[in-house]
Amino acid sequence: MGTITFLLVLSFLVFFHELGHFTAARYFGVKVHVFSIGFGKRLFSKEWLGTRWQLSLIPLGGYVKMKGQDDRDPALIEEGDDSYNTKKPWQRIIILLAGPFANFLLAAILYFVIASLGANALAPHIGNVQANSPAQIAGLKKGDEILRINDVQIKEWNHIGEIIRASNGTLKFYVKRDNKVQTFVLNPQILDAKNIFKEDIKKRMIGISPAPKVIVLDLSISESFIFAYDKTIQSSSMIFKGVQKLISGVIPSSEVGGVITIGKVISDASSSSIIALLSITALISVNLGVLNLLPIPALDGGHIMFNIYEIIARKKPSEKVFMFLTIVGWVILASLMALGMYNDINRLFG
């Protein structure tokens, strides 16, 4: 069942990504020959709206084959008003951006659905108070429920850290203890900490950690939109930074995962709850959007790079350079896929 869920989720994400390219291409009058989910041998196909819609044997990706553009033949040139070749560079860039944009849009939709169904979050209850910390000095205790900080109502644990990090000077905490509301004035300090990439950082903190209590957020429609927007931005930022840290060596290459890791994560999420499955699907969708924007010639970001060059230089890259960089791009992608598969096998049998 987990394998089926993985294939369905991956196919859905690929479909949405390629639908973005398809929609933008058709908007600019580009003919789309093929819309494929998967690669290799064709299992099913149907002609509709002048396009062959098909399912292929290997369901690990997909593509739209436009007139005048084919990654398997980078030097392909086809004339006509309905050809990708004849469109202006800025139009081609929009067609290329439409795929990743569709992934970000899908993630936002999924996060909105999660918010509407009832997103889970850590309750604003204190689990531990660090010795000699601002929180202990002020009098906060384990079990306290933080209701407000200054004039801001606290609904979940993450709000506390956001307010502390953005603050200056002292903060007034409104805390529920023994069914009574008490107030405490705290002066956050800049202390040593670690970020999600395990790097040493300094940030404003008060020295508390959450209790292991999960709540369901009751959000209005407007709050659900804000939740979806914030989660999409946060996820995108985290993945962009993760790629940067991987390139700079902060994150070791052994952390790179492949299709086996993705499949296991989706399978575990599907067996947990629909909220967990939607959350991991949204995160993978953002991941696909970010990775496709990388300036690697075989990806959307690489093609965008070529079109930006054409706008600046007012000429296309030479066919020789274009072919060489495209081959390099495919080598990079193949190497990353091989690394991910190697790490997956190591995790299974290591």
Helices and strands as residue ranges (DSSP letters): H 2-27, E 32-48, E 51-66, G 84-86, H 89-117, E 120-122, E 126-129, H 134-138, E 145-149, E 152-153, H 157-165, E 171-177, E 180-186, E 189-194, E 200-205, E 208-210, E 214-216, H 221-248, G 253-255, H 259-272, H 274-292, H 300-313, H 319-349
